[in-house]
Amino acid sequence: MEKQWQGDGTTLSLEEIIIGRCYNYIRVVNPSVGEKNCSQIWEAFRDAFIFKNPCKVFPKDYEPFIRLTVHDVPVNKSLFWENSQLLVNRYADSTKRMMPLDGTLMGWLANGLAWCGHPGGTGMNYKSCPTTDECEHNPVESFWRIASEEYAKLAAGVMHVMLNGSVSDGAYPVNGFFAKFELTNLIRDNILNIQIWVMDEIEGPDNESCGTKTIKLLETTLQEDGFKYTCTDNYKPVRLLQCVDFPAHHDCLCAQ
């Protein structure tokens, strides 16, 4: 009997989605990246996992895809995050204000999609794919690991990181992507300053702030690694964006 994984199966029309996103990115979202061969990019992405055991796909398998999609991240525009993706994307405004990982071409193409291989048929499993709890080296996990590492190497100037101060299990998770794959791959000589924004959710608890708990651990790590940094609780421009949906909340009245 065919094994059923716990994760969603490969997104239907994956090829059409990725090629379409590619042309949308290079023509509309960020034409400054120049010409890219979208068909070749799809083939490099597909070849990383198609027909393969979905528990034996490694970050290095995506290296051809990364080479085809990589481009510069504008100075002072890098934005890292943990537990705040929706807010990050709203603030980034489709690369107009910031360029987080999923605002780069490599991240834009894969964001929100699911995929994995199958030994027969079309070479893709449309019924289910493994989660990271089921096997570490699955196609999606391996993709975001190498993409995160490459994105970190591109950061320059003032770097930003948005953390969620309302989560209960650590605003700066030591096993999260930022700690394991991004912070460790920053090129220190390229970074002038790191701005930490600790954002509480509107109507959410204030579980962590600058200088406390896991945020303190992050600050200590940055000091030890020789980075200059600042930390701000509820950075006002982002707070005002949160308040668009809660204009009458007392936290938003105080933010005005």
C-alpha positions as YAML, in Angstrom:
chain: A
units: angstrom
residues:
- id: 1
  name: MET
  ca: [0.00, 0.00, 0.00]
- id: 2
  name: GLU
  ca: [1.35, 3.42, -0.95]
- id: 3
  name: LYS
  ca: [2.56, 5.48, 1.98]
- id: 4
  name: GLN
  ca: [0.44, 8.50, 2.82]
- id: 5
  name: TRP
  ca: [2.34, 11.43, 4.26]
- id: 6
  name: GLN
  ca: [0.91, 14.01, 6.64]
- id: 7
  name: GLY
  ca: [1.58, 17.06, 4.48]
- id: 8
  name: ASP
  ca: [-0.30, 18.40, 1.48]
- id: 9
  name: GLY
  ca: [0.45, 16.89, -1.89]
- id: 10
  name: THR
  ca: [2.13, 18.74, -4.74]
- id: 11
  name: THR
  ca: [0.23, 21.87, -5.71]
- id: 12
  name: LEU
  ca: [-1.76, 21.29, -8.88]
- id: 13
  name: SER
  ca: [-0.47, 23.09, -12.01]
- id: 14
  name: LEU
  ca: [2.88, 23.61, -10.27]
- id: 15
  name: GLU
  ca: [4.76, 24.16, -13.54]
- id: 16
  name: GLU
  ca: [2.30, 26.77, -14.80]
- id: 17
  name: ILE
  ca: [2.31, 28.56, -11.43]
- id: 18
  name: ILE
  ca: [6.08, 28.81, -11.19]
- id: 19
  name: ILE
  ca: [6.61, 29.88, -14.80]
- id: 20
  name: GLY
  ca: [3.79, 32.40, -14.48]
- id: 21
  name: ARG
  ca: [5.17, 33.78, -11.24]
- id: 22
  name: CYS
  ca: [8.60, 34.04, -12.85]
- id: 23
  name: TYR
  ca: [7.35, 36.21, -15.71]
- id: 24
  name: ASN
  ca: [5.22, 38.28, -13.37]
- id: 25
  name: TYR
  ca: [8.27, 38.95, -11.19]
- id: 26
  name: ILE
  ca: [10.72, 39.91, -13.94]
- id: 27
  name: ARG
  ca: [8.17, 41.94, -15.91]
- id: 28
  name: VAL
  ca: [6.02, 43.58, -13.24]
- id: 29
  name: VAL
  ca: [7.17, 43.08, -9.63]
- id: 30
  name: ASN
  ca: [10.90, 43.65, -9.99]
- id: 31
  name: PRO
  ca: [12.09, 44.22, -13.59]
- id: 32
  name: SER
  ca: [15.44, 45.46, -12.26]
- id: 33
  name: VAL
  ca: [16.60, 41.84, -11.93]
- id: 34
  name: GLY
  ca: [16.90, 41.69, -15.71]
- id: 35
  name: GLU
  ca: [16.12, 38.83, -18.05]
- id: 36
  name: LYS
  ca: [15.69, 35.33, -16.64]
- id: 37
  name: ASN
  ca: [14.95, 32.11, -18.50]
- id: 38
  name: CYS
  ca: [11.73, 31.08, -16.77]
- id: 39
  name: SER
  ca: [11.45, 27.71, -18.51]
- id: 40
  name: GLN
  ca: [15.01, 26.84, -17.54]
- id: 41
  name: ILE
  ca: [14.32, 27.96, -13.97]
- id: 42
  name: TRP
  ca: [11.30, 25.65, -13.78]
- id: 43
  name: GLU
  ca: [13.35, 22.73, -15.11]
- id: 44
  name: ALA
  ca: [16.08, 23.29, -12.51]
- id: 45
  name: PHE
  ca: [13.47, 23.46, -9.74]
- id: 46
  name: ARG
  ca: [11.68, 20.34, -11.00]
- id: 47
  name: ASP
  ca: [14.87, 18.32, -11.44]
- id: 48
  name: ALA
  ca: [15.75, 18.83, -7.77]
- id: 49
  name: PHE
  ca: [12.95, 16.51, -6.61]
- id: 50
  name: ILE
  ca: [11.03, 14.84, -9.47]
- id: 51
  name: PHE
  ca: [10.93, 11.00, -9.32]
- id: 52
  name: LYS
  ca: [13.01, 11.13, -6.11]
- id: 53
  name: ASN
  ca: [12.36, 9.66, -2.70]
- id: 54
  name: PRO
  ca: [10.74, 12.64, -0.93]
- id: 55
  name: CYS
  ca: [12.87, 12.01, 2.16]
- id: 56
  name: LYS
  ca: [16.14, 12.17, 0.22]
- id: 57
  name: VAL
  ca: [16.12, 15.62, -1.32]
- id: 58
  name: PHE
  ca: [18.94, 17.84, -0.04]
- id: 59
  name: PRO
  ca: [19.65, 21.58, -0.17]
- id: 60
  name: LYS
  ca: [22.47, 21.04, -2.66]
- id: 61
  name: ASP
  ca: [19.94, 19.60, -5.12]
- id: 62
  name: TYR
  ca: [18.58, 23.13, -5.58]
- id: 63
  name: GLU
  ca: [21.95, 24.72, -6.37]
- id: 64
  name: PRO
  ca: [21.26, 24.96, -10.15]
- id: 65
  name: PHE
  ca: [17.93, 26.66, -9.40]
- id: 66
  name: ILE
  ca: [19.59, 29.11, -7.00]
- id: 67
  name: ARG
  ca: [22.24, 30.03, -9.58]
- id: 68
  name: LEU
  ca: [19.53, 30.82, -12.13]
- id: 69
  name: THR
  ca: [17.36, 32.92, -9.82]
- id: 70
  name: VAL
  ca: [19.78, 34.73, -7.50]
- id: 71
  name: HIS
  ca: [20.01, 38.51, -7.73]
- id: 72
  name: ASP
  ca: [21.11, 41.38, -5.51]
- id: 73
  name: VAL
  ca: [19.03, 42.48, -2.55]
- id: 74
  name: PRO
  ca: [19.07, 46.30, -2.37]
- id: 75
  name: VAL
  ca: [21.21, 47.79, 0.38]
- id: 76
  name: ASN
  ca: [19.22, 48.44, 3.58]
- id: 77
  name: LYS
  ca: [16.24, 46.43, 2.24]
- id: 78
  name: SER
  ca: [16.79, 42.96, 3.74]
- id: 79
  name: LEU
  ca: [14.12, 41.87, 6.23]
- id: 80
  name: PHE
  ca: [14.29, 38.64, 8.19]
- id: 81
  name: TRP
  ca: [11.54, 37.27, 10.43]
- id: 82
  name: GLU
  ca: [10.20, 34.58, 12.72]
- id: 83
  name: ASN
  ca: [6.47, 33.98, 13.34]
- id: 84
  name: SER
  ca: [5.46, 37.16, 11.52]
- id: 85
  name: GLN
  ca: [5.32, 36.34, 7.81]
- id: 86
  name: LEU
  ca: [1.97, 37.98, 7.04]
- id: 87
  name: LEU
  ca: [2.95, 41.22, 8.76]
- id: 88
  name: VAL
  ca: [6.35, 41.17, 7.04]
- id: 89
  name: ASN
  ca: [4.72, 40.78, 3.64]
- id: 90
  name: ARG
  ca: [2.28, 43.60, 4.30]
- id: 91
  name: TYR
  ca: [5.09, 45.90, 5.39]
- id: 92
  name: ALA
  ca: [7.38, 44.88, 2.51]
- id: 93
  name: ASP
  ca: [4.59, 45.77, 0.02]
- id: 94
  name: SER
  ca: [5.74, 43.47, -2.80]
- id: 95
  name: THR
  ca: [9.38, 44.66, -2.57]
- id: 96
  name: LYS
  ca: [8.46, 48.35, -2.71]
- id: 97
  name: ARG
  ca: [9.49, 49.00, 0.89]
- id: 98
  name: MET
  ca: [11.59, 45.95, 1.84]
- id: 99
  name: MET
  ca: [12.75, 42.74, 0.18]
- id: 100
  name: PRO
  ca: [12.35, 39.73, 2.48]
- id: 101
  name: LEU
  ca: [13.25, 36.26, 1.22]
- id: 102
  name: ASP
  ca: [9.86, 35.69, -0.38]
- id: 103
  name: GLY
  ca: [10.27, 39.06, -2.10]
- id: 104
  name: THR
  ca: [13.30, 37.76, -4.01]
- id: 105
  name: LEU
  ca: [12.78, 35.77, -7.18]
- id: 106
  name: MET
  ca: [13.80, 32.46, -5.59]
- id: 107
  name: GLY
  ca: [11.40, 32.94, -2.69]
- id: 108
  name: TRP
  ca: [8.62, 34.48, -4.77]
- id: 109
  name: LEU
  ca: [8.44, 31.41, -6.99]
- id: 110
  name: ALA
  ca: [8.01, 28.87, -4.19]
- id: 111
  name: ASN
  ca: [6.14, 30.80, -1.52]
- id: 112
  name: GLY
  ca: [3.02, 29.00, -0.28]
- id: 113
  name: LEU
  ca: [3.42, 25.99, -2.57]
- id: 114
  name: ALA
  ca: [3.83, 22.29, -1.80]
- id: 115
  name: TRP
  ca: [5.78, 19.73, -3.82]
- id: 116
  name: CYS
  ca: [7.47, 16.35, -3.65]
- id: 117
  name: GLY
  ca: [8.48, 13.51, -5.92]
- id: 118
  name: HIS
  ca: [6.99, 10.14, -6.74]
- id: 119
  name: PRO
  ca: [8.87, 7.19, -8.28]
- id: 120
  name: GLY
  ca: [6.26, 6.59, -10.98]
- id: 121
  name: GLY
  ca: [3.71, 8.34, -13.15]
- id: 122
  name: THR
  ca: [4.44, 12.03, -13.59]
- id: 123
  name: GLY
  ca: [7.22, 11.87, -10.99]
- id: 124
  name: MET
  ca: [5.27, 14.02, -8.53]
- id: 125
  name: ASN
  ca: [3.07, 13.06, -5.60]
- id: 126
  name: TYR
  ca: [-0.16, 15.03, -5.74]
- id: 127
  name: LYS
  ca: [-1.78, 13.18, -2.83]
- id: 128
  name: SER
  ca: [0.59, 13.87, 0.07]
- id: 129
  name: CYS
  ca: [4.13, 15.00, 0.90]
- id: 130
  name: PRO
  ca: [6.20, 14.48, 4.06]
- id: 131
  name: THR
  ca: [6.41, 17.07, 6.78]
- id: 132
  name: THR
  ca: [9.69, 17.89, 8.49]
- id: 133
  name: ASP
  ca: [8.53, 15.87, 11.52]
- id: 134
  name: GLU
  ca: [8.31, 12.83, 9.24]
- id: 135
  name: CYS
  ca: [11.67, 13.34, 7.54]
- id: 136
  name: GLU
  ca: [14.15, 16.20, 7.69]
- id: 137
  name: HIS
  ca: [15.38, 16.08, 4.10]
- id: 138
  name: ASN
  ca: [12.08, 16.64, 2.34]
- id: 139
  name: PRO
  ca: [11.88, 18.83, -0.79]
- id: 140
  name: VAL
  ca: [10.24, 21.89, 0.80]
- id: 141
  name: GLU
  ca: [12.42, 21.98, 3.93]
- id: 142
  name: SER
  ca: [15.60, 21.55, 1.90]
- id: 143
  name: PHE
  ca: [14.55, 24.28, -0.51]
- id: 144
  name: TRP
  ca: [13.94, 26.87, 2.20]
- id: 145
  name: ARG
  ca: [17.18, 25.97, 3.94]
- id: 146
  name: ILE
  ca: [19.38, 26.74, 0.93]
- id: 147
  name: ALA
  ca: [17.24, 29.74, -0.04]
- id: 148
  name: SER
  ca: [17.58, 31.15, 3.50]
- id: 149
  name: GLU
  ca: [21.34, 30.66, 3.47]
- id: 150
  name: GLU
  ca: [21.72, 32.38, 0.10]
- id: 151
  name: TYR
  ca: [19.43, 35.23, 1.11]
- id: 152
  name: ALA
  ca: [21.48, 35.90, 4.24]
- id: 153
  name: LYS
  ca: [24.67, 36.18, 2.18]
- id: 154
  name: LEU
  ca: [23.02, 38.94, 0.12]
- id: 155
  name: ALA
  ca: [22.12, 41.20, 3.06]
- id: 156
  name: ALA
  ca: [24.01, 44.51, 3.13]
- id: 157
  name: GLY
  ca: [23.86, 47.84, 4.94]
- id: 158
  name: VAL
  ca: [21.18, 48.10, 7.61]
- id: 159
  name: MET
  ca: [19.56, 44.71, 8.14]
- id: 160
  name: HIS
  ca: [16.15, 44.24, 9.75]
- id: 161
  name: VAL
  ca: [14.55, 41.36, 11.63]
- id: 162
  name: MET
  ca: [10.90, 41.27, 12.74]
- id: 163
  name: LEU
  ca: [10.05, 38.99, 15.65]
- id: 164
  name: ASN
  ca: [6.72, 38.19, 17.27]
- id: 165
  name: GLY
  ca: [6.65, 39.25, 20.92]
- id: 166
  name: SER
  ca: [3.30, 37.55, 21.56]
- id: 167
  name: VAL
  ca: [4.26, 33.92, 20.89]
- id: 168
  name: SER
  ca: [4.66, 31.70, 23.93]
- id: 169
  name: ASP
  ca: [7.53, 29.52, 22.72]
- id: 170
  name: GLY
  ca: [10.18, 32.17, 22.09]
- id: 171
  name: ALA
  ca: [10.26, 35.23, 19.85]
- id: 172
  name: TYR
  ca: [13.76, 34.17, 18.77]
- id: 173
  name: PRO
  ca: [13.59, 30.37, 18.45]
- id: 174
  name: VAL
  ca: [17.10, 28.93, 18.54]
- id: 175
  name: ASN
  ca: [16.02, 26.14, 16.19]
- id: 176
  name: GLY
  ca: [14.26, 28.51, 13.79]
- id: 177
  name: PHE
  ca: [15.41, 29.36, 10.28]
- id: 178
  name: PHE
  ca: [16.72, 32.78, 11.27]
- id: 179
  name: ALA
  ca: [18.99, 31.38, 13.98]
- id: 180
  name: LYS
  ca: [20.15, 28.24, 12.15]
- id: 181
  name: PHE
  ca: [20.43, 29.24, 8.51]
- id: 182
  name: GLU
  ca: [20.33, 33.02, 8.20]
- id: 183
  name: LEU
  ca: [22.14, 34.60, 11.15]
- id: 184
  name: THR
  ca: [25.00, 32.13, 10.71]
- id: 185
  name: ASN
  ca: [25.42, 33.04, 7.03]
- id: 186
  name: LEU
  ca: [25.49, 36.83, 7.31]
- id: 187
  name: ILE
  ca: [28.66, 38.42, 5.98]
- id: 188
  name: ARG
  ca: [29.63, 40.63, 8.90]
- id: 189
  name: ASP
  ca: [31.68, 43.12, 6.88]
- id: 190
  name: ASN
  ca: [28.60, 43.83, 4.75]
- id: 191
  name: ILE
  ca: [26.31, 44.62, 7.69]
- id: 192
  name: LEU
  ca: [26.41, 48.13, 9.18]
- id: 193
  name: ASN
  ca: [23.67, 47.64, 11.75]
- id: 194
  name: ILE
  ca: [20.94, 45.16, 12.63]
- id: 195
  name: GLN
  ca: [17.56, 46.58, 13.62]
- id: 196
  name: ILE
  ca: [15.44, 44.21, 15.71]
- id: 197
  name: TRP
  ca: [11.71, 44.92, 15.78]
- id: 198
  name: VAL
  ca: [9.75, 43.05, 18.43]
- id: 199
  name: MET
  ca: [6.11, 43.30, 17.43]
- id: 200
  name: ASP
  ca: [3.27, 42.30, 19.75]
- id: 201
  name: GLU
  ca: [0.07, 41.20, 18.10]
- id: 202
  name: ILE
  ca: [-2.87, 43.57, 18.53]
- id: 203
  name: GLU
  ca: [-5.02, 41.98, 21.26]
- id: 204
  name: GLY
  ca: [-2.17, 39.56, 21.90]
- id: 205
  name: PRO
  ca: [-0.01, 39.18, 25.02]
- id: 206
  name: ASP
  ca: [3.29, 40.96, 25.56]
- id: 207
  name: ASN
  ca: [5.39, 37.86, 26.23]
- id: 208
  name: GLU
  ca: [8.77, 39.23, 25.18]
- id: 209
  name: SER
  ca: [10.42, 42.61, 24.77]
- id: 210
  name: CYS
  ca: [13.87, 43.91, 24.00]
- id: 211
  name: GLY
  ca: [16.40, 42.80, 26.59]
- id: 212
  name: THR
  ca: [14.32, 39.90, 27.91]
- id: 213
  name: LYS
  ca: [14.14, 36.13, 27.46]
- id: 214
  name: THR
  ca: [15.05, 34.93, 23.94]
- id: 215
  name: ILE
  ca: [15.46, 38.50, 22.65]
- id: 216
  name: LYS
  ca: [18.22, 38.92, 25.19]
- id: 217
  name: LEU
  ca: [19.81, 35.74, 23.86]
- id: 218
  name: LEU
  ca: [19.75, 37.19, 20.33]
- id: 219
  name: GLU
  ca: [21.27, 40.46, 21.53]
- id: 220
  name: THR
  ca: [24.04, 38.57, 23.33]
- id: 221
  name: THR
  ca: [24.74, 36.51, 20.21]
- id: 222
  name: LEU
  ca: [25.00, 39.63, 18.06]
- id: 223
  name: GLN
  ca: [27.36, 41.26, 20.56]
- id: 224
  name: GLU
  ca: [29.57, 38.17, 20.63]
- id: 225
  name: ASP
  ca: [29.66, 38.04, 16.83]
- id: 226
  name: GLY
  ca: [30.65, 41.70, 16.58]
- id: 227
  name: PHE
  ca: [27.44, 43.09, 15.07]
- id: 228
  name: LYS
  ca: [26.09, 46.53, 15.92]
- id: 229
  name: TYR
  ca: [22.38, 46.45, 16.63]
- id: 230
  name: THR
  ca: [19.37, 48.30, 17.98]
- id: 231
  name: CYS
  ca: [16.18, 46.81, 19.39]
- id: 232
  name: THR
  ca: [12.75, 48.45, 19.32]
- id: 233
  name: ASP
  ca: [9.51, 47.23, 20.85]
- id: 234
  name: ASN
  ca: [6.51, 47.71, 18.56]
- id: 235
  name: TYR
  ca: [8.34, 49.72, 15.89]
- id: 236
  name: LYS
  ca: [5.89, 52.51, 15.12]
- id: 237
  name: PRO
  ca: [5.63, 52.30, 11.29]
- id: 238
  name: VAL
  ca: [4.83, 48.58, 11.53]
- id: 239
  name: ARG
  ca: [2.55, 49.15, 14.53]
- id: 240
  name: LEU
  ca: [0.51, 51.66, 12.56]
- id: 241
  name: LEU
  ca: [0.12, 49.09, 9.81]
- id: 242
  name: GLN
  ca: [-1.20, 46.58, 12.35]
- id: 243
  name: CYS
  ca: [-3.65, 49.20, 13.60]
- id: 244
  name: VAL
  ca: [-5.32, 49.53, 10.21]
- id: 245
  name: ASP
  ca: [-7.39, 46.49, 11.20]
- id: 246
  name: PHE
  ca: [-7.91, 47.59, 14.83]
- id: 247
  name: PRO
  ca: [-8.38, 51.39, 14.71]
- id: 248
  name: ALA
  ca: [-10.36, 51.56, 17.96]
- id: 249
  name: HIS
  ca: [-8.11, 49.29, 20.02]
- id: 250
  name: HIS
  ca: [-6.47, 51.07, 22.96]
- id: 251
  name: ASP
  ca: [-2.99, 50.05, 21.77]
- id: 252
  name: CYS
  ca: [-3.70, 51.75, 18.47]
- id: 253
  name: LEU
  ca: [-5.08, 54.89, 20.05]
- id: 254
  name: CYS
  ca: [-1.82, 55.22, 21.96]
- id: 255
  name: ALA
  ca: [0.18, 54.63, 18.76]
- id: 256
  name: GLN
  ca: [-1.30, 57.64, 16.99]
...
